[in-house]
Amino acid sequence: MLRCLLSVVVLSLFLSLITTPSVRAQDGTPSATPSGSTPTTETLLDVTTDVLPTGHAIIAVDRWRLQPSANPLTLPPLGGMVILTVTSGELTATTGGTDHSLSVGDIFTPGDEEVAFRVSGSDEATMFAVYAFSGFEDTGFWGTDPIAHRVDFLISTSADALPGGSARVVLERLTLPSGSALPPQEVTPFLWTEIGEGAVGMTLEGEQLPFRWKSGAERTFRHGQYLPVLQPGIRMTLRNAEDEPLVLYRLTIVPMGSSTPTG
């Protein structure tokens, strides 16, 4: 299962860089936000870590959904930064022969040890995992039950020039009702946004825009497509481009000494 995860991350990065700027993207004009259509932001994770990698690193966010099963979901040592938070249900994490009980709101950092996760109760448990690590080693397969355990790959990207050391890590889920939009913002390093559900209209202004993207024009991207990698300094506006709610996942890494993120 580990080899499968690594393959998906690498393939996602390749496809994002090669195809994202033009895959089924549509130019258009953004519409105004109706009164009363207000986006909401839910903070899933807000924690400080001391193990941010240095230089280039793979960045990923997964959502794990675990049903009760006799077989554990096993996470081998990956190195770098691995942070997990429980958002529903109850889990038991076993590492080094010690059991750790995890419930909603708990945060777990496995370090460089293998961890086995099992559902403690009778209901499904959901956990978000945030990774930042420099590379892979052949650490073996995930021990998993393909029927009871599911992994949703929410963000798969990379970062350069990470300073290492301490950092604040914030994972948010944004829900935009039909007709609503987020305030315009300037693209900054170490901030990534991807689509969880629905379709987003993205308007960009500035220099060094993606291929054949005119400043002030909008393109539409739907769930299953990765948003383009943007240069810092570009001004970006995101809006809900359809009638159904739009769900976005946003990950921000703020090295200590930098400005804190604002939502």
Secondary structure, DSSP 8 states (H G I E B T S, - for coil): -HHHHHHHHHHHHHHHHHHTTTTT---B------TT---EEEEEEEEEEEEEEEEEEEEEEEEEEE---SS-EEE----SEEEEEEEES-EEEEETTEEEEE-TT-EE--TTS-EEEEE-SSS-EEEEEEEEES-----------TTTEEEEEEEEEEEEEEEEEEEEEEEEEEEE-TT-B---EE--TTEEEEEEESEEEEEEESSS-STT--TT-EEEEETTS------TT-EEEEEE-SSS-EEEEEEEEEETTS-----
